[in-house]
Amino acid sequence: MNVNPREGIEVQLEPAILVGVRLPGSRMDHRDPLGELRSLAETAGAKVVGELMQNRDAPSGRTYLGKGKVEELVAMTGSLGARVVIFDNELSPSQIQELEKEAKVKVIDRSELILDIFANRAATREAQLQVEIAQLEYTAPRLRAMWSHLGQVTGGSPVGVGTRGPGEQQLEIDRRIVQRRLVALRRELEEVQARKRREVAERRAEHFTVGIVGYTNAGKSTLFNALTRGGAFAADMLFATLMTRVERWNVGGANAVMLSDTVGFIRDLPHHLVASFRATLEDAIHAHALLIVVDASDREAPHQLETVTRVLDEIGADSQPRILLLNKVDRLASLPFDEAQSLRTLDEWRAIDPGAIAISAVTGEGLDGLRDRVRTLLTGAAARRTLRVPLSSGRLIDQIEKRCVVHERRYGEDFVEFEADIGDRQIAQFLPLGEPFLVDGEDPRPKRGGWGPGRRQAPHLVEDAPPEHSDDTAR
């Protein structure tokens, strides 16, 4: 019985030939055009045995490659024993079909390869649902009526060439099965995502939240582990992180934020995955601030940053402050001269973004400056102010001592006055304690009476109700 090469798209342990067609305006690395595809293939578990490149003004409509290159590809698959051909370009179903007919091996494109990686790495139910939806939306038209699980659903008959009834009729049956499956998956995913959105909203209302974002393998998880108690999987591979992890990060004194590590971005990410994984990036979308990590030792870093900022804009994460982190600076001194010459220097980065911070998540270089920057965002612009607090408000006094720079303390009969550096966000964080206090003689709470300038009562004698606060007040 003939075995169809499209029976599944897994490439693990398979000898693979990489193919790329460089078109005008291509964003491929001119020095190593198939470098990223090679990393993706190795991440998926394939064994790269050969590579083929072609420069064209436009792809061939039938096979994407030119006729001569197709013949060269066929010869390579035979001589190298390849079982899969992986294109760095996105192919149409008919192009895949023609190439497989010529090469007699499985042919997949860049998007299918990324889907395969995501499918193998998905650990949570949400990620598994998102991947299956993306696979059905993207891959079903290319696989036609050749998926084994569709055969089982339609009666368990063997799935392969010559084992089915009239093709068009079977295609319609399979398409209806796919649509029913998509409806069920989307319904379940919406329930999971609704819970996730509530969790993110609650976390944002109760804490100052910071999201780590960046290109895949830029060092995000290593940074996350360096700043928190750790726990995120970190490895020198693409897409090491496929789920969001959130931990508390102490940014100085008693000031803490909730830090989230997110899935990495990549150029030409399948648009179905961008849509499906939007909920995975929910923490980044609604974070109070974003840390954009780039690998300063990678010559493609400027293009990678373009990809990250474009995706952030597309998903709506475009209103919060962004801090650019130039990671892996510890590697710069050990790079060969010619490779170092091809990099954008730290001074050039800072000329483009004066607020960029050079860091090493491995050695800890620059992390203290990063903490100071985030603490400033958390507390607001600090200014020297006078705080009057009842002596009976022990919790509030403790928070002021821990979170503020106190220059002077003056004690009265039943109050204490602090001369301290304090920001507006810190003041807002004190309000939920429900303990009255004055800032430069003014009551910082919503105007509901209270005790303010002109009131001579001691603060602790006022019988006001606890203050109200809006949902977006940082606590």
C-alpha positions as CSV (number, residue, x, y, z in Angstrom):
1,M,0.0,0.0,0.0
2,N,1.3,3.5,-0.8
3,V,2.2,5.6,2.2
4,N,1.3,9.3,1.8
5,P,4.2,11.5,2.9
6,R,1.7,14.0,4.3
7,E,0.6,11.6,7.1
8,G,1.3,14.1,9.9
9,I,3.8,16.9,9.9
10,E,6.2,15.9,12.7
11,V,9.8,16.1,11.8
12,Q,11.5,14.8,14.9
13,L,14.5,12.6,14.1
14,E,13.9,13.0,10.4
15,P,16.8,13.8,8.0
16,A,15.8,17.2,6.6
17,I,16.8,19.5,3.7
18,L,16.3,23.2,4.2
19,V,15.2,25.3,1.3
20,G,15.0,29.1,1.0
21,V,13.9,31.4,-1.8
22,R,15.2,34.9,-1.3
23,L,12.8,37.4,-2.9
24,P,13.2,41.2,-3.2
25,G,12.6,42.8,0.2
26,S,13.3,39.5,2.0
27,R,14.3,39.8,5.7
28,M,16.6,36.9,5.6
29,D,20.1,37.3,7.2
30,H,22.3,38.0,4.2
31,R,25.2,36.2,5.8
32,D,23.4,33.1,6.9
33,P,20.0,33.2,5.2
34,L,18.8,29.8,6.5
35,G,20.3,30.2,10.1
36,E,16.9,30.8,11.8
37,L,15.2,28.0,9.9
38,R,18.1,25.7,10.8
39,S,17.6,26.6,14.5
40,L,13.8,26.0,14.2
41,A,14.4,22.6,12.5
42,E,16.8,21.5,15.2
43,T,14.4,22.8,17.9
44,A,11.8,20.5,16.3
45,G,14.2,17.6,16.5
46,A,15.0,17.3,12.8
47,K,18.5,16.4,11.6
48,V,19.6,18.9,8.9
49,V,21.5,17.0,6.2
50,G,21.5,19.6,3.4
51,E,20.5,23.2,2.4
52,L,19.5,24.8,-0.8
53,M,19.1,28.5,-1.6
54,Q,17.8,30.4,-4.7
55,N,17.4,34.1,-5.5
56,R,14.4,34.9,-7.5
57,D,12.5,38.1,-8.5
58,A,9.2,36.2,-8.0
59,P,8.3,32.6,-6.9
60,S,7.4,30.0,-9.5
61,G,3.6,29.5,-9.4
62,R,3.8,25.7,-9.6
63,T,6.7,24.8,-7.4
64,Y,7.9,28.1,-5.9
65,L,11.5,27.1,-6.9
66,G,12.7,27.2,-10.5
67,K,12.7,24.1,-12.6
68,G,16.4,23.6,-12.3
69,K,16.4,24.0,-8.6
70,V,13.6,21.5,-8.3
71,E,15.7,18.9,-10.1
72,E,18.6,19.8,-7.8
73,L,16.4,19.3,-4.8
74,V,15.2,15.9,-6.1
75,A,18.8,14.8,-6.5
76,M,19.7,16.0,-3.0
77,T,16.8,14.1,-1.3
78,G,17.9,10.9,-3.0
79,S,21.7,11.2,-2.3
80,L,21.3,12.5,1.2
81,G,18.5,10.2,2.3
82,A,16.3,13.1,3.3
83,R,12.7,12.3,4.5
84,V,11.5,15.9,4.8
85,V,12.0,19.1,2.9
86,I,11.5,22.3,4.9
87,F,10.9,25.6,3.2
88,D,11.6,29.0,4.8
89,N,8.8,30.4,2.7
90,E,5.1,29.9,3.0
91,L,3.8,27.5,0.3
92,S,0.3,27.1,-1.2
93,P,-1.4,23.7,-1.0
94,S,-0.8,23.1,-4.7
95,Q,2.9,24.0,-4.5
96,I,3.3,21.5,-1.6
97,Q,1.5,18.9,-3.7
98,E,3.7,19.4,-6.8
99,L,6.9,19.4,-4.8
100,E,6.0,16.2,-3.0
101,K,5.1,14.6,-6.3
102,E,8.6,15.5,-7.6
103,A,10.7,14.8,-4.5
104,K,8.7,11.8,-3.2
105,V,9.2,13.1,0.4
106,K,7.2,15.2,2.8
107,V,7.4,18.9,2.2
108,I,6.4,21.5,4.9
109,D,6.9,25.2,5.1
110,R,8.1,27.5,7.8
111,S,4.6,28.0,9.3
112,E,4.0,24.3,9.6
113,L,7.4,23.8,11.3
114,I,6.5,26.4,13.9
115,L,3.2,24.8,14.4
116,D,4.9,21.5,15.0
117,I,7.2,23.0,17.6
118,F,4.3,24.6,19.4
119,A,2.4,21.3,19.3
120,N,5.3,19.4,20.9
121,R,5.9,22.1,23.6
122,A,2.3,22.9,24.6
123,A,2.0,22.0,28.3
124,T,-1.2,23.7,29.5
125,R,-4.7,23.0,28.3
126,E,-5.0,26.6,27.0
127,A,-1.8,26.2,24.9
128,Q,-2.9,22.8,23.6
129,L,-6.3,24.2,22.5
130,Q,-4.7,27.2,20.8
131,V,-2.2,25.0,18.9
132,E,-4.9,22.5,17.7
133,I,-7.1,25.4,16.5
134,A,-4.1,26.9,14.6
135,Q,-3.2,23.6,13.1
136,L,-6.7,22.9,11.9
137,E,-7.1,26.4,10.5
138,Y,-3.7,26.4,8.8
139,T,-2.9,22.8,8.0
140,A,-6.2,21.3,7.0
141,P,-6.4,22.8,3.6
142,R,-2.9,21.5,2.9
143,L,-3.4,18.0,4.2
144,R,-6.6,17.6,2.2
145,A,-8.3,14.4,3.2
146,M,-5.2,12.6,4.5
147,W,-5.2,13.0,8.3
148,S,-5.4,9.7,10.1
149,H,-7.6,11.1,12.9
150,L,-10.2,12.2,10.3
151,G,-10.2,8.7,8.9
152,Q,-10.9,7.3,12.4
153,V,-13.8,9.8,12.9
154,T,-15.4,8.8,9.6
155,G,-15.4,5.1,10.5
156,G,-11.9,4.0,11.2
157,S,-11.1,3.0,7.6
158,P,-7.5,3.1,6.4
159,V,-6.3,6.5,5.3
160,G,-4.2,6.6,2.2
161,V,-4.2,6.8,-1.5
162,G,-6.8,4.5,-3.0
163,T,-8.6,3.7,0.2
164,R,-11.4,6.3,0.1
165,G,-14.4,7.0,-2.0
166,P,-14.9,9.9,-4.4
167,G,-12.4,12.5,-3.5
168,E,-14.6,15.6,-3.6
169,Q,-17.3,13.9,-1.5
170,Q,-14.7,12.8,1.1
171,L,-13.2,16.3,1.2
172,E,-16.6,17.8,2.0
173,I,-17.1,15.3,4.8
174,D,-13.6,16.1,6.2
175,R,-14.2,19.8,6.0
176,R,-17.5,19.5,8.0
177,I,-15.6,17.4,10.6
178,V,-12.9,20.1,10.8
179,Q,-15.5,22.8,11.2
180,R,-17.4,21.0,14.0
181,R,-14.1,20.3,15.8
182,L,-13.1,24.0,15.5
183,V,-16.4,25.1,16.9
184,A,-16.0,22.8,19.9
185,L,-12.4,23.8,20.5
186,R,-13.1,27.6,20.3
187,R,-16.0,27.2,22.8
188,E,-13.7,25.4,25.3
189,L,-10.9,27.9,24.6
190,E,-13.1,30.9,25.2
191,E,-14.0,29.4,28.7
192,V,-10.4,29.0,29.5
193,Q,-9.5,32.4,28.3
194,A,-12.4,34.1,30.2
195,R,-10.9,32.7,33.4
196,K,-7.4,33.9,32.3
197,R,-8.7,37.4,31.5
198,R,-10.3,37.6,35.0
199,E,-7.1,36.5,36.6
200,V,-5.1,39.1,34.7
201,A,-7.6,41.9,35.5
202,E,-7.5,41.0,39.2
203,R,-3.7,40.9,39.2
204,R,-3.5,44.3,37.5
205,A,-6.0,45.9,39.9
206,E,-4.1,44.6,42.9
207,H,-0.5,44.9,41.7
208,F,1.8,46.9,39.5
209,T,2.5,44.4,36.6
210,V,5.5,44.2,34.3
211,G,5.8,41.9,31.3
212,I,9.0,40.6,29.7
213,V,8.7,40.4,26.0
214,G,11.2,39.9,23.1
215,Y,12.3,37.8,20.3
216,T,12.6,34.0,20.9
217,N,15.9,33.0,22.5
218,A,16.7,36.6,23.5
219,G,17.2,35.5,27.2
220,K,13.8,36.4,28.6
221,S,13.4,33.4,30.8
222,T,17.0,33.7,32.1
223,L,16.3,37.3,33.0
224,F,13.0,36.3,34.7
225,N,14.8,33.7,36.8
226,A,17.5,36.3,37.7
227,L,14.9,38.8,38.9
228,T,12.6,36.4,40.8
229,R,12.8,33.2,42.7
230,G,12.9,31.5,39.3
231,G,11.2,28.4,38.0
232,A,11.0,29.3,34.3
233,F,12.5,26.9,31.8
234,A,15.5,28.5,30.2
235,A,17.5,27.0,27.4
236,D,19.6,28.1,24.4
237,M,16.8,27.2,21.9
238,L,13.9,28.8,20.1
239,F,10.6,28.8,21.9
240,A,11.9,27.5,25.2
241,T,8.9,29.2,26.8
242,L,5.4,28.6,25.5
243,M,3.4,29.5,28.6
244,T,3.2,32.7,30.7
245,R,4.7,32.4,34.2
246,V,4.1,35.1,36.8
247,E,6.2,35.7,40.0
248,R,6.7,38.5,42.5
249,W,9.8,40.7,41.9
250,N,11.1,42.9,44.7
251,V,12.3,46.2,43.2
252,G,13.7,47.7,46.4
253,G,12.6,47.9,50.0
254,A,9.0,46.7,50.4
255,N,8.2,47.7,46.8
256,A,7.3,44.7,44.6
257,V,5.7,44.1,41.2
258,M,4.3,41.1,39.5
259,L,6.6,40.0,36.7
260,S,5.5,37.8,33.8
261,D,7.6,35.8,31.3
262,T,5.9,35.4,27.9
263,V,6.3,33.4,24.7
264,G,8.9,34.7,22.3
265,F,8.2,36.4,19.0
266,I,9.6,35.4,15.6
267,R,9.5,36.8,12.1
268,D,6.7,35.5,9.9
269,L,4.9,33.9,12.8
270,P,1.8,32.2,11.3
271,H,-1.0,34.7,11.6
272,H,-3.3,32.0,13.0
273,L,-0.9,31.6,15.9
274,V,-0.8,35.3,16.5
275,A,-4.5,35.3,16.8
276,S,-4.7,32.1,18.8
277,F,-1.9,33.0,21.2
278,R,-3.2,36.5,21.9
279,A,-4.6,35.3,25.2
280,T,-1.1,33.9,26.1
281,L,0.1,37.5,25.7
282,E,-2.7,38.8,27.8
283,D,-0.3,39.7,30.6
284,A,1.8,41.8,28.1
285,I,-1.3,43.5,26.7
286,H,-2.5,44.7,30.1
287,A,0.9,45.1,31.9
288,H,1.6,48.5,33.4
289,A,5.1,48.4,31.8
290,L,7.0,46.2,29.3
291,L,10.6,45.1,29.3
292,I,11.6,44.5,25.7
293,V,14.7,42.1,25.7
294,V,17.0,42.0,22.7
295,D,20.1,39.9,22.2
296,A,22.8,42.6,21.8
297,S,25.3,39.9,20.6
298,D,23.1,39.0,17.6
299,R,23.6,40.9,14.4
300,E,20.0,40.5,13.6
301,A,18.9,42.2,16.8
302,P,17.6,45.4,15.0
303,H,15.3,43.3,12.7
304,Q,14.2,41.2,15.7
305,L,13.3,44.3,17.6
306,E,11.2,45.5,14.6
307,T,9.3,42.2,14.7
308,V,8.6,42.5,18.4
309,T,7.4,46.1,18.3
310,R,5.2,45.3,15.3
311,V,3.6,42.4,17.0
312,L,3.1,44.4,20.2
313,D,1.4,47.1,18.2
314,E,-0.8,44.5,16.5
315,I,-2.1,42.9,19.7
316,G,-2.8,46.3,21.3
317,A,0.2,46.4,23.8
318,D,1.1,49.9,22.6
319,S,0.1,52.3,25.4
320,Q,2.3,51.4,28.4
321,P,6.0,52.5,29.0
322,R,8.6,50.3,27.3
323,I,12.1,49.7,28.6
324,L,14.6,48.4,26.0
325,L,17.0,45.9,27.6
326,L,20.3,45.1,25.7
327,N,20.9,41.6,27.0
328,K,23.9,39.3,26.7
329,V,26.5,42.2,26.9
330,D,28.8,39.7,28.6
331,R,29.3,38.0,25.3
332,L,30.4,41.1,23.4
333,A,34.0,41.0,24.5
334,S,34.5,37.4,23.4
335,L,33.1,37.8,19.9
336,P,35.5,37.5,16.9
337,F,36.5,40.9,15.5
338,D,34.6,40.5,12.2
339,E,31.4,39.4,14.0
340,A,31.7,42.2,16.6
341,Q,32.1,44.7,13.7
342,S,28.7,43.6,12.3
343,L,26.9,44.4,15.5
344,R,25.1,47.7,16.4
345,T,27.2,49.1,19.3
346,L,25.7,50.0,22.7
347,D,26.3,53.7,21.9
348,E,24.4,53.3,18.6
349,W,21.5,51.6,20.5
350,R,21.4,54.4,23.1
351,A,21.4,57.0,20.3
352,I,18.2,55.4,19.0
353,D,16.7,54.8,22.5
354,P,18.4,56.9,25.2
355,G,16.6,54.9,27.9
356,A,18.0,51.5,26.8
357,I,19.7,49.6,29.6
358,A,22.7,47.2,28.9
359,I,22.3,44.1,31.0
360,S,23.5,40.5,31.3
361,A,20.9,38.2,32.8
362,V,23.7,35.6,33.4
363,T,26.2,37.8,35.3
364,G,23.7,40.3,36.8
365,E,25.3,43.3,35.1
366,G,22.8,46.2,34.8
367,L,20.1,44.6,36.8
368,D,20.3,47.1,39.7
369,G,19.7,49.9,37.3
370,L,16.8,48.1,35.9
371,R,15.3,47.7,39.3
372,D,15.7,51.4,40.0
373,R,13.9,52.2,36.7
374,V,11.0,50.0,37.4
375,R,10.7,51.2,41.0
376,T,10.5,54.8,39.6
377,L,7.6,53.6,37.4
378,L,6.0,51.9,40.3
379,T,6.2,54.8,42.8
380,G,5.9,57.7,40.3
381,A,8.1,60.7,40.2
382,A,9.3,61.0,43.8
383,A,9.3,64.5,45.4
384,R,10.0,65.7,48.9
385,R,6.8,66.0,50.8
386,T,5.4,66.2,54.4
387,L,3.3,63.3,55.6
388,R,1.3,63.6,58.8
389,V,0.1,60.2,60.2
390,P,-1.6,59.3,63.4
391,L,0.7,57.4,65.8
392,S,-2.0,54.8,66.0
393,S,-1.6,53.9,62.3
394,G,1.2,51.4,62.8
395,R,0.8,49.7,59.4
396,L,0.9,52.9,57.5
397,I,4.0,54.2,59.5
398,D,5.7,50.9,58.8
399,Q,5.0,51.2,55.0
400,I,6.3,54.7,54.9
401,E,9.5,53.7,56.7
402,K,10.1,50.8,54.3
403,R,9.0,52.3,51.0
404,C,10.1,55.9,51.2
405,V,13.4,57.8,51.7
406,V,12.7,59.5,55.1
407,H,14.8,62.7,55.7
408,E,13.3,63.8,59.0
409,R,10.7,62.7,61.6
410,R,8.8,65.1,63.9
411,Y,6.6,63.8,66.7
412,G,3.5,65.5,68.1
413,E,1.2,64.4,70.9
414,D,-0.7,61.9,68.8
415,F,0.9,62.1,65.3
416,V,4.2,61.9,63.5
417,E,5.3,64.0,60.5
418,F,7.7,62.6,58.0
419,E,9.8,64.7,55.6
420,A,10.2,62.1,52.9
421,D,10.7,61.5,49.2
422,I,7.4,59.9,47.9
423,G,5.7,59.5,44.5
424,D,2.1,59.7,43.5
425,R,1.8,56.0,43.0
426,Q,3.1,55.3,46.5
427,I,0.5,57.6,47.9
428,A,-2.1,55.7,45.9
429,Q,-0.8,52.4,47.3
430,F,-1.3,53.7,50.9
431,L,-5.0,54.5,50.4
432,P,-6.4,50.9,50.5
433,L,-5.0,50.6,54.1
434,G,-7.9,52.8,55.1
435,E,-5.8,54.8,57.5
436,P,-6.1,58.7,57.2
437,F,-3.1,60.8,56.6
438,L,-2.2,64.2,55.1
439,V,0.2,65.0,52.3
440,D,1.5,68.6,52.5
441,G,-1.5,69.4,54.6
442,E,-4.0,67.9,52.1
443,D,-6.1,64.8,52.4
444,P,-5.1,62.6,49.4
445,R,-8.4,60.6,49.5
446,P,-11.4,61.4,47.3
447,K,-13.1,64.5,48.7
448,R,-15.7,63.1,51.1
449,G,-15.2,65.3,54.1
450,G,-12.3,63.7,55.9
451,W,-9.7,65.6,57.7
452,G,-7.9,68.2,55.6
453,P,-6.4,71.7,56.0
454,G,-8.4,73.8,58.4
455,R,-9.5,70.8,60.4
456,R,-7.9,70.8,63.9
457,Q,-8.8,67.3,65.0
458,A,-6.2,64.7,65.4
459,P,-6.3,62.4,62.4
460,H,-7.2,59.3,64.5
461,L,-10.4,61.0,65.8
462,V,-12.0,61.2,62.4
463,E,-14.7,58.7,61.7
464,D,-14.6,58.6,57.9
465,A,-15.5,55.4,56.0
466,P,-12.7,53.6,54.2
467,P,-11.7,55.4,51.0
468,E,-13.0,54.3,47.6
469,H,-10.6,53.6,44.8
470,S,-10.8,53.0,41.1
471,D,-10.1,49.6,39.6
472,D,-6.8,50.9,38.1
473,T,-5.4,52.2,41.4
474,A,-2.1,50.6,42.1
475,R,-2.1,48.9,45.6
